[in-house]
Amino acid sequence: MMKIIKNVFNLCLVALIAISCVEDDNTDYVDAIAAPASVSATISVTQDNTGLVTITPLAEGAVSYNVSFGDGSEIEEGITPGNGVDHIYEEGTYEAIITAVGLNGLTTAATQNVVVSFKAPENLMVTIENDAAISKQVNVSATADFVTAFEVYFGEAGKTDPVVMNIDETISYQYEEAGTYTIKVVAMSAAIETVEYSEEFIVTAILQPLTAAPTPNRAQSDVISIYSDSYVNPDPIDYYPNWGQTTTYTQIEVAGNNVIQYGDLTYQGIDFNTVAVDASAMEFIHIDVWTADANFSAKLSPISSGPNEAAYDLALIQDQWTSFDIPISFFTDANPALNFGDIIQFKFDGVPSGGGTIFVDNLYFYKAGTIAPDNLLINGDFENGSDSWLIGVDDNSSAPVVTEGDNTFYSVNVTSAGFPYDVNVSQKVEITQGETYTLTFDAWSDGNRSIVAGIGLSADPWTNTTENVNITTTRTTYSYTFTATDFGAANARVIFDLGAEVGIVNIDNVILSGGEGVVVNLLANPDFENGSDSWLIGVDDNSSAPVVTEGDNTYYSVNVASAGNPYDVNLSQKVQIIQGETYTLTFDAWSDVNRSIIAGIGLSADPWTNTTEDVAITTTRATYTYSFTATEFGDANARVIFDLGAEVGMVNIDDVSLVLE
C-alpha cells in the first residue's frame, strides 16, 4: 500500500514559511485545560489572477478561530473548526495571524506568511532521492521563484492524484514495488501559468538490514548461545548443513555485527549434533529476524534426538528487526517428546516456501530475569571508555570521557547555558512499562549546579520520568527510584540532561537496577473520567470511543442494535505487550440484558494474534478479572481488546485495569 509521509503538515497550496507561537500568558486561569496547541492553517490560492485565498485554521484543542489577514482589513472571528474563510489579496506577501481559542478562553496565535504572486514560477529546481533507510521510498524537495506550492505526481499505476508539497518542505512517498517511475513536479503561483519538471527515476529497494539487531545484555552464565557475537557459540557447529535444500547461505556484517542471511528460504538447518546442547535449565529461546519481503514469515523449530521437534510461527515485520522471546514451554506443550536436555539442531521453514529471505542474529537460550549482573547498563563505570554511552540518541556518537590515574569517567564542560537536553549523555536500555527501577550514580562538578537524571524513551514522544539533582564539587553517590508508568520500549534509555547551567559535569559508576514489577495499571484513563481519551474504536487512532456520564461517573457505553461479528463493535486501548509475559485484566461491565462479550489482549495489526475470554455479563454491574499470557505475540503497539458485536444489547464498561504479573 502506498504511504505518504509529510515532514511538516499538509497544506493545500501555499507553504507555511514562518510560524511563531505566542501563548496567552494570563495566569489568572485555573482551569486545567491547556491552551490550544499546534496552531497552523491550510492556505489555498486560486490560479486565476484574482488573489482569492482560502484560509482554513487548524489546531489541537480549539473550539473556534480568529483570523487577521495582515492587510489592514477586518479580523474574521468565530470560525468553527473544519471551516475556512475566503479573502481577496492584492499581489504581495502578508503576515496572517491565526488565533485558536480554547474552551476556557485560553488562546494561542500563529503568524505565517501568505504569498500572492501573479507571476508564473521561475527557476524551478527539483531534488529526488532514494531514502537511505526506508525501502522503496523517495524524498522530493523543490525550490522556485514566485512559487506558492508544488504538486508532485509519483507516476505509480493507479495513483493519479498529486501530492501537495509546500515551500521549504520535503515529502516522502513509498512505492509498492521498486522500478523506474516518471516523477513530475508542478510549480504553482497565483497566476494561471505553471512550470513543470519531469524525471525518469529509479526507485530502489533495501534488501538487507542497515542497522544491527539490538545488542543482548544478559550474562553469559544465563545464556546458551547458538549464534550471536555477544556470547560464546558451540564448536563445532554447522550453519549450512546439506539437507537437500535450495536455500542459500551467507554471513554478512551489519554495523560491525555478524548476521546470517538465508536467501530464498525453503527450509534450513543449524546442526550441532556432535555437541548436543543441554538447555533443560533454560526458560526461553530468543531470536532476532529481519526480512525485506512482504507477506513472508518463517517457522523456527528446535530439534532433539529422535528426532523430535515443534515449530513456532515467527510473524515478521517487513524492513525491521523483529525480536522474539519464546517460552520453552510452548514447544514442550506442542510436543512433550521434545527433550531440551538434548537439543541437536534448529530448523527454519519459509512461509511460503522459497518466498523470501531472512537475516538471523542472536539465537540463544536463556533464563529470564537475570540480566548481567544486577546492572541493566553496559560499561556503567566507563572503564571501556565511551562504549555504549551516547550523546543524545545518536548511535554513531561517543560520549566524552577522561582518565585520571586508573579511573575513567564521563566528563563534559558546559560553557553556555541553554535547554537541559542541549548537553546530554544517554545509554539505550530496555525499559518495561509499569516496572520500577533504581538509578544510582556518582557525580561532581567544579561548582554547585544541577543536572537532570532519569529514564525515558529515545524517540518521539520522548516520554520520561526524571529528577533534578543538585551536585557539588565533592564526588557524591546519588540514588533515585523511577517507575515507568506511561512508557516502555526495548530501545529506551537512561538520561542525563546537563545543559541548563554552566560548569563541568563528571559522572561515574552508573547502575540501573530493578524492574521488579510493582502493581501499576498500564492503561491510561482507565476509569473514563477523561472521556474517550486513549480509548479507540478498533485500532483507528483518529476515533473516539463512546462514553456517557451519569452523576459524577463517566463510563464507556454502546448499544449493539444488530448482531454480527464480535469485532464489528469494539473498544480498544493500545498498550505495550511483551511476548511471554502474563497480564491481569480487570474491569467492570454490565448490560440491559444477559449477554456475552469478548475481553483480552492482542496485536493491533496483522496477524491480529490475541488471547481472549468469553465473558457473560448481566444487568448487574460486576467486576471481572482474567489472566492472559502473551505466549505467541508481543508488540509496543499492542492493545487491550473488548469485542462486543456478536449479540444485541447495551454494553457498559468501566474501571479497566491491566497489570503485568
Secondary structure as UniProt FT lines:
FT   STRAND          3..6
FT   STRAND          20..23
FT   TURN            27..28
FT   STRAND          37..45
FT   STRAND          52..60
FT   STRAND          64..68
FT   STRAND          76..79
FT   TURN            81..82
FT   STRAND          85..88
FT   STRAND          92..101
FT   TURN            103..104
FT   STRAND          107..116
FT   STRAND          122..130
FT   TURN            135..136
FT   STRAND          137..145
FT   STRAND          149..153
FT   TURN            157..158
FT   STRAND          163..165
FT   TURN            167..168
FT   STRAND          170..174
FT   STRAND          179..188
FT   STRAND          195..203
FT   HELIX           220..222
FT   STRAND          223..227
FT   TURN            229..230
FT   STRAND          248..254
FT   TURN            255..256
FT   STRAND          257..263
FT   STRAND          267..271
FT   HELIX           273..275
FT   TURN            280..281
FT   STRAND          284..291
FT   TURN            294..295
FT   STRAND          297..304
FT   TURN            305..307
FT   STRAND          308..309
FT   STRAND          312..314
FT   STRAND          322..327
FT   HELIX           328..334
FT   TURN            336..337
FT   TURN            340..341
FT   STRAND          343..351
FT   TURN            353..354
FT   STRAND          358..366
FT   TURN            368..369
FT   TURN            372..373
FT   TURN            380..381
FT   TURN            383..388
FT   TURN            392..393
FT   TURN            395..396
FT   STRAND          401..404
FT   TURN            405..406
FT   STRAND          407..414
FT   HELIX           420..422
FT   STRAND          424..431
FT   TURN            433..434
FT   STRAND          436..445
FT   STRAND          449..456
FT   TURN            460..461
FT   STRAND          464..471
FT   STRAND          476..483
FT   STRAND          489..497
FT   TURN            499..500
FT   STRAND          503..514
FT   TURN            526..527
FT   TURN            529..534
FT   TURN            538..539
FT   TURN            541..542
FT   STRAND          547..550
FT   TURN            551..552
FT   STRAND          553..560
FT   HELIX           566..568
FT   STRAND          570..577
FT   TURN            579..580
FT   STRAND          582..591
FT   STRAND          595..602
FT   TURN            606..607
FT   STRAND          610..617
FT   STRAND          622..629
FT   STRAND          635..643
FT   TURN            645..646
FT   STRAND          649..660
//
